[in-house]
Amino acid sequence: MLKKTLRAALCALILAIAPNVSAAPEIIEADGVYMMGDNDTPKSARDAARNEAMRAATERAGVYIESVSEVQDYALTRDEIRMVAAAVLRVLNEQVTPELVGDAWRYRVHLVCSVDTDGIDLAALAGDKAELARLTQERDALQRENDDLRSRPTMPRGAVLIPPAPIYGKTGGVRVPVYGEEPPTHAPTPVDTIFADVEAMIVRGEYAHAVADLSLLLQDPSVTGDARAYAYVLRGRAYYDQHSPRLARADFDAAERTPHTDATYPIWRLYEYRGLIAYDAGRWEDAVSDLMSAWDASDKTDDELRMRLRRAERRAEQERRHRLRGDGGARSRGIVVVP
């Protein structure tokens, strides 16, 4: 909010009614790289890489603004050039690339920006140092107020705060259920925000990006219990949708081994997807076992899960009949089953 207020005020100051020169916008490309730390989240890593890219782009824009000001023979300070560059810099394209380097993840952000000097009245800017000083003081005062608010102690134990009711299905850090379960009863956490982002990626088919973010999250030793188990479930689902059943099965098994409950997240979905892997492989009995576990853990309202279980049961029954007749259970794969 502080940056937007200052930028709006600065733009109003430097945008000229009658420009001195007319030139095509300058195109600037810059990269930012950030190596993931033990206490970082995927979002914080992306933000850090983007900040580094923006810093580099602003510096290059400043060099360009400085060259323009020298041509027009206006003496601007380094801070003034930096503020002008930040105000007129526009991001045209942004690409985020997660990379696994050794045992750590690295985020790379590539920015394509434009700097349009057409419309900048550098004469007015150079002649109004007092206004720039006032804006700087206002920025510093707002920054101090913001720091003061952030440093205030949290509510004492026993105090009651009634938050507004969350609106599920909206953005803003509230996890959006994608499996049809009821909204969670706990307050959203940073991990919930990551899960919301990943679930949206899976729905959009961005499986590789979802796997990368979840892999980074699972490297954090502080993520335990229900959150860790659900991270395995989501990554397993992304692998399954990528047609990588071996990796998906490994994650579902890891989720099962992780101590957890189903009170916070629908971790029981691991049995449904593990049952689907078994069904795809023609292991009907295993499919029935896992799908039955999923059905027992559910609220018995998921019609799609119920139909999947019925199909697996019919396949398993046909295979049992083949074994009793002695003609080989493998032949059951050629039978057409009507659900």
ABEGO torsion letter per residue (X at the ends): XAAAAAAAAAAAAABBABBABBBBBBBBBBBBBBBBBAABBAAAAAAAAAAAAAAAAAAAAAAAAAAAAAAAGBBBBAAAAAAAAAAABBBABBBBBBBBBEABBBBBBBBBBBBBABGBBAAAAAABAAAAAAAAAAAAAAAAAAAAAAABBBBBBGBBBBBBBBBBGBBGGBBBBAAGBBBBABBBBAAAAAAAAAAAAAAAGBAAAAAAAAAAAAABAABBEAAAAAAAAAAAAAAAAAGBAAAAAAAAAAAAABBBBAAABBAAAAAAAAAAAAAAAGBAAAAAAAAAAAAAABAGABAAAAAAAAAAAAAAAAAAAAAAAGAEAAAAAABBBBX
